[in-house]
Amino acid sequence: MADLAEHTRFWADFGLTLEHGDERESVFRLPSGSTVILLRHGDERLPSPDPFAGDGVKETIWGVDTAASLDRIAASLATEVAITQAADGTVRCVCPDGQPIALRVWNKRPVVSEASPVNTPAQWPRFNQHRIWRARAIPKTINHVVFFSPDYVGSFEFYERHLGFRYVDHSKGTGIFARADGTYEHHSIFWVNCDLPIAPDHFKFMHIAFGMDDIDEVMLGANIMDNKGWKNTTMNTSGGISRHRISSAIYYYCEIPGHAGEAEYHADTDYVDDSWVPRAWDFKFGSLLWSHNAPAIFRAPNIPWDMTFDADRQSFEPYRKSTPGKQQLSGALAELTPDDEHAL
């Protein structure tokens, strides 16, 4: 990034713990053991060539359970793309869509996480008990990352073919949600279609989501970030704090400095396993369950229920590409504007 100090302040305010910082880097570590590493532009540790101009997530490092699994994945990747392997065993490559990735053996730390039971008018599981009172928001995990892809179906199938990612859901014409093997969060990655009017015509980072305990912690984090002067990128689009229908998750986005994308507080998402049956959704129906002041395209009273089970992946076919490149979309997708971006 161009301004290391400003980015460091942002992530500290967001709730991450600074493990190490100097004039070259800032390293934040989450309770799960995941790290967010900030480097200045031109640092020799960054991918070269740079995958896109400006600030943003330049490399995604995926944890692998064993050295044997890492060797197997590396051999698979090498059948399609060039790979390198560092002295510490880290395997690197550039995906066909332009995304630089790395893989290394990693053991996720157990996370201490607790939420209060929710009372309703008919059931009171929190009886004679006050709710948990939080003093600050503490992101526990990295739940998912999101990127624009010039061929989002191809991007998913590359990950599935070589890294073993699972197909979870498809927002038709918008993007595919996929879950990493060994995880249960609804998705570990989401690829957004570069054909959308809101999207660039090339691979680019969009946002990163951090797992929080509950809606209270999300709201607390939102208030803290607002008080410290950081911009909520959804305030005039999907209404600040809201909930996605497609994954059930509560969310709140903050704009990372330097127009570097967004950091998302994320809670109460669906957790799934290999018995999950993938679904295909109309993007208007799947995007928002509720919100305040969302764009009209997501709030029309006549949006139909449009979700079907998609184990055979028939929903992929209209969006396959023989060659990547921005193509003209029709219908409601072609009407999306930048104000609609974070409601997807």
Order of alpha helices (4+ residues) and beta strands (2+ residues): alpha-beta-beta-beta-beta-alpha-beta-beta-beta-beta-alpha-beta-beta-beta-beta-alpha-beta-beta-beta-beta-alpha-beta
